[in-house]
């Protein structure tokens, strides 16, 4: 049987927010498919080191970077440190996002949550991308070069409740920016945006029976998505084989069931 090269062989990828959830799954999946990694976190040092250990176990190189991506100076420093460690980074995944659904943040006011999403998910993504434009465009003249951002599958359709009013404007901004950046950087750099739906990360793992039933009912596949579902899609989009895919927002939701209209739960 012939030996085929791994899809991400000879690629170097950076993944922000890689200490858990979708970011960790993406970094490890990239490593299994042949990439070396630069992984980022803000404060979760233990989580990022666990991700790094899993990558090393796959015999791939990995560098850890810690930065607060709500801070403009740290946005630039994160990019600079990454390229100093690996000058030929050709894949960058902006996965870092604010968790407002669990922990102390779940008790914040609407305004506090909106501000946190805007500072990290929107301004953080845009700020990092702005620093990436020149180095990625240089690499893209001769190599596969890809930026992947993170949106939300219901940002364009809308969702009632505070969560919809928080995530929809933030993630719609990221999706719109990604489409514009794809035009700006073509043909040297491909820019795409993933739009996950109901993905069972930290909040989903402890969701009430109402949200569990709703997540399954709103997917044509009748189940939650997993971080791995998002990760394998990211790996496909990042690979040189996907060289004709750019400027796209790709939904990862098992097929959104528009016919399902869940009743409001008290307090939601």
Secondary structure, DSSP 8 states (H G I E B T S, - for coil): ------TTTT-EEEESS-SSHHHHHHHHHHHHTT-EEEEEESS-HHHHHHHHHHHHTTT--EEEEE--TTSHHHHHHHHHHHHHH-TT--EEEE------SSGGGGGS-HHHHHHHHIIIIIIIHHHHHHHHHHHHHHHHTTS--EEEEE--TTTTT--SSHHHHHHHHHHHHHHHHHHHHHHHHTTTSEEEEEEE-SB-SHHHHT--HHHHHHHHHTBTT-S-B-HHHHHHHHHHHHSGGGTT--S-EEEESSSB-TT------TT-
